[in-house]
């Protein structure tokens, strides 16, 4: 399908917008892709606040150049780009899962403007999701505080235990 010059400018502007707004962009190649397959993948991407788009390689290369991103040769053959607007690790999981089928292969991507190879994208996929990382960090931060409170309360608890033991002790017999 041929695009007019105006349509190409609009596509480049859209690609630039997506690249600037996303935390990461992962590039996949695809073969023998059916519309139901891409719809399922797009649906998964939306769950994590991302989008998946088939792109025109020459126009995407132009958008990369306009955004100041290094062209590392990801956009040859057929290209499908997963844009992670919220959680880069979760989107990497979606991409990694898709690459386990015969239809998709990870080419690489960009994380905060830095180029990634396919192995780096797969490593990112092994990271926990953002909510899980936040919970782990919060637990890590809270642990020393909890231990400090316990340590500070321990002497008072011991004194209370001694006083309670004396109060429960039967009174001494009068000697006489």
Secondary structure per residue as TSV (DSSP state, phi and psi in degrees):
chain	resnum	aa	ss	phi	psi
A	1	X	-	360.0	126.4
A	2	X	-	-88.3	140.2
A	3	X	-	-107.2	147.2
A	4	X	-	-77.2	166.8
A	5	X	H	-59.5	-39.4
A	6	X	H	-66.0	-42.3
A	7	X	H	-64.3	-38.6
A	8	X	H	-64.2	-41.4
A	9	X	H	-62.2	-41.2
A	10	X	H	-64.5	-42.3
A	11	X	H	-63.0	-44.0
A	12	X	H	-61.2	-43.0
A	13	X	H	-62.6	-40.1
A	14	X	H	-65.0	-45.2
A	15	X	H	-60.0	-42.9
A	16	X	H	-61.0	-43.9
A	17	X	H	-59.9	-47.5
A	18	X	H	-61.6	-43.1
A	19	X	H	-63.7	-40.3
A	20	X	H	-71.2	-36.2
A	21	X	H	-83.7	-18.0
A	22	X	-	-90.2	148.6
A	23	X	S	-77.4	-31.1
A	24	X	E	-151.2	153.7
A	25	X	E	-135.6	123.0
A	26	X	E	-110.7	135.0
A	27	X	E	-109.1	130.3
A	28	X	E	-122.5	150.1
A	29	X	E	-99.9	155.8
A	30	X	E	-138.9	151.9
A	31	X	S	-141.3	148.8
A	32	X	S	49.0	42.8
A	33	X	-	-88.6	128.6
A	34	X	-	-96.1	155.1
A	35	X	H	-60.7	-35.9
A	36	X	H	-65.0	-33.0
A	37	X	H	-67.4	-45.7
A	38	X	H	-69.2	-34.7
A	39	X	H	-63.5	-40.7
A	40	X	H	-64.3	-41.8
A	41	X	H	-66.9	-40.7
A	42	X	H	-63.1	-40.6
A	43	X	H	-61.7	-42.8
A	44	X	H	-62.6	-41.7
A	45	X	H	-63.2	-40.3
A	46	X	H	-63.9	-31.2
A	47	X	H	-58.8	-29.3
A	48	X	T	-105.3	17.2
A	49	X	T	74.6	29.0
A	50	X	E	-121.0	178.0
A	51	X	E	-137.6	153.9
A	52	X	E	-126.7	128.6
A	53	X	E	-139.5	139.9
A	54	X	E	-79.6	131.4
A	55	X	E	-121.6	157.9
A	56	X	-	-85.6	121.8
A	57	X	H	-58.2	-48.1
A	58	X	H	-64.0	-38.1
A	59	X	H	-71.5	-36.5
A	60	X	H	-67.2	-39.9
A	61	X	H	-61.2	-37.5
A	62	X	H	-66.3	-41.5
A	63	X	H	-64.3	-40.1
A	64	X	H	-58.9	-46.9
A	65	X	H	-61.0	-44.7
A	66	X	H	-64.8	-28.5
A	67	X	H	-88.8	-2.7
A	68	X	T	77.6	21.0
A	69	X	-	-93.4	145.2
A	70	X	-	-72.4	130.1
A	71	X	-	-83.9	110.1
A	72	X	-	-107.3	21.1
A	73	X	S	77.4	29.0
A	74	X	-	-80.3	-24.0
A	75	X	-	-101.5	75.2
A	76	X	S	-130.3	165.3
A	77	X	S	56.6	-152.2
A	78	X	S	-84.8	136.4
A	79	X	E	-129.0	135.2
A	80	X	E	-124.1	127.1
A	81	X	E	-115.5	130.9
A	82	X	E	-103.5	115.7
A	83	X	E	-97.5	123.6
A	84	X	E	-99.7	102.0
A	85	X	S	-84.9	-23.8
A	86	X	S	-116.4	-61.1
A	87	X	-	-123.6	104.6
A	88	X	H	-64.0	-39.1
A	89	X	H	-67.9	-41.3
A	90	X	H	-65.3	-39.8
A	91	X	H	-67.9	-34.7
A	92	X	H	-63.1	-35.1
A	93	X	H	-63.6	-42.2
A	94	X	H	-62.0	-45.2
A	95	X	H	-65.1	-43.6
A	96	X	H	-63.6	-42.0
A	97	X	H	-62.6	-41.9
A	98	X	H	-64.3	-36.2
A	99	X	H	-71.1	-11.9
A	100	X	T	-74.4	-13.8
A	101	X	S	-89.6	168.2
A	102	X	S	-74.0	-17.6
A	103	X	S	-76.7	-30.1
A	104	X	E	-123.0	145.0
A	105	X	E	-133.2	135.7
A	106	X	E	-76.6	127.8
A	107	X	E	-94.0	-36.0
A	108	X	E	151.4	-149.0
A	109	X	E	168.3	-162.8
A	110	X	E	-137.0	135.8
A	111	X	E	-125.8	115.1
A	112	X	T	49.5	41.2
A	113	X	T	86.7	-11.2
A	114	X	E	-92.4	134.0
A	115	X	E	-68.7	145.7
A	116	X	E	-124.8	146.3
A	117	X	E	-93.8	175.4
A	118	X	H	-60.1	-38.9
A	119	X	H	-64.1	-37.1
A	120	X	H	-66.2	-38.4
A	121	X	H	-64.1	-40.9
A	122	X	H	-67.0	-35.1
A	123	X	H	-65.6	-41.3
A	124	X	H	-59.9	-35.9
A	125	X	H	-64.9	-22.8
A	126	X	T	-81.7	-13.0
A	127	X	S	-68.6	150.4
A	128	X	-	-68.1	157.8
A	129	X	-	-64.2	158.6
A	130	X	H	-55.5	-47.4
A	131	X	H	-60.6	-37.9
A	132	X	H	-68.3	-40.2
A	133	X	H	-63.6	-40.3
A	134	X	H	-63.0	-43.1
A	135	X	H	-63.6	-41.3
A	136	X	H	-65.4	-40.8
A	137	X	H	-65.2	-43.7
A	138	X	H	-61.8	-42.7
A	139	X	H	-63.0	-39.5
A	140	X	H	-65.0	-40.1
A	141	X	H	-69.6	-39.2
A	142	X	H	-73.8	-27.0
A	143	X	H	-56.8	-51.0
A	144	X	H	-61.7	-37.6
A	145	X	H	-64.3	-42.0
A	146	X	H	-63.6	-43.6
A	147	X	H	-65.5	-37.2
A	148	X	H	-63.8	-45.5
A	149	X	H	-61.6	-43.9
A	150	X	H	-59.9	-43.5
A	151	X	H	-64.5	-41.6
A	152	X	H	-68.4	-32.9
A	153	X	H	-81.7	-19.8
A	154	X	H	-59.2	-48.4
A	155	X	H	-59.7	-40.3
A	156	X	H	-65.2	-37.4
A	157	X	H	-64.7	-40.3
A	158	X	H	-66.0	-43.2
A	159	X	H	-61.9	-43.0
A	160	X	H	-62.7	-39.0
A	161	X	H	-65.2	-40.5
A	162	X	H	-64.8	-45.7
A	163	X	H	-62.6	-42.0
A	164	X	H	-63.1	-41.3
A	165	X	H	-62.7	-42.8
A	166	X	H	-65.5	-37.2
A	167	X	H	-71.0	-28.3
A	168	X	H	-86.4	-11.1
A	169	X	S	-71.0	140.8
A	170	X	-	-69.7	147.3
A	171	X	-	-62.7	150.4
A	172	X	-	-70.8	145.3
A	173	X	-	-72.4	139.9
A	174	X	-	-73.9	136.5
A	175	X	-	-93.7	128.1
A	176	X	-	-170.2	360.0
